[in-house]
């Protein structure tokens, strides 16, 4: 059984990432938080900072100016503003 999450990151201009990840960490407005497999549903605004996710054992990062994230049924959807 796979314990991966589907992560989609978009900006107003384009899709930035779409794939399966082991987990992701976000710069929430009230502090950083990490999403792992079977995380409870959540919607949160994001502040300026770095999104980090692990794909095939490698950490990937994306610097953002802000945005929001929704987590539901092992799917993470993120809309961000970047430079």
N, C-alpha and C positions, 0 to 999 in steps of 0.2 A: 504494500500500500504506500503510495506516494504521500510524503508530508511536505509538499511544496505549495506555495501560494502563487497565484497569478497576479503579476504586478503590471499595471498600465500607467505610464506617466505621460501626460500631454501638457503642452503649453498652448496659448491661443494661436500660435503660428504652426505647430507641427506636433507629431507624436515623437516623444523623446526616447521611450523605452517600452517594450512589451515582451514579457517572458515570464518564466517560472523562477522563483527565488526561494531561498531557505528562510529568509526573514528580512525585515527592513526596519530602519530606525529613522525617525522624523523629528524635525525641529518644531515641536508644537509651540503655540503661543504661551503656554504655561509650563514649558519644559520639554525635554526630549522624551520620546517614548518609542518602544520597540513593538513590532507586530510579528508574531510567530504563528505557526499553523494552529487552527481552531481558535483564533482570537475572537473575543466577543465583538459583535457589531459596534462600530463607532464612526462618528463623523467629527472631524476636528479641523480647525483652521491651523495653518502653518505660518511660522514667522521666518525671518531671514535666517539662513543657516545651510546645513548640508544634509541631504538625504543619503543614507548609506544602505546598501542591500548586498546580500551574499548570493552569488549565482555560480553554481558549480565550484564551490569552495573558494571563490575569489570575491574580495570586497570591491564594490563599485560605488563611486560617489558622484553626486550631482549637487552643485551649489545653486540655491534658489533665493529669490527675493521675498517669496511668500506664496500662499496658495491654500488649498484644502485637500483633505484626504478622506475617503470613505472606505471602510473595511466591512465586508459582508460575505459570508459563505466562502472563506479562504480566497477571496478576490480583493485586491487593493487597487482602488482607482484614485489617481492623484492628478490634480490640475494645478500647475505651478506657473509662476512668473519668473523668468530668468533674464539675465542681461543680454 
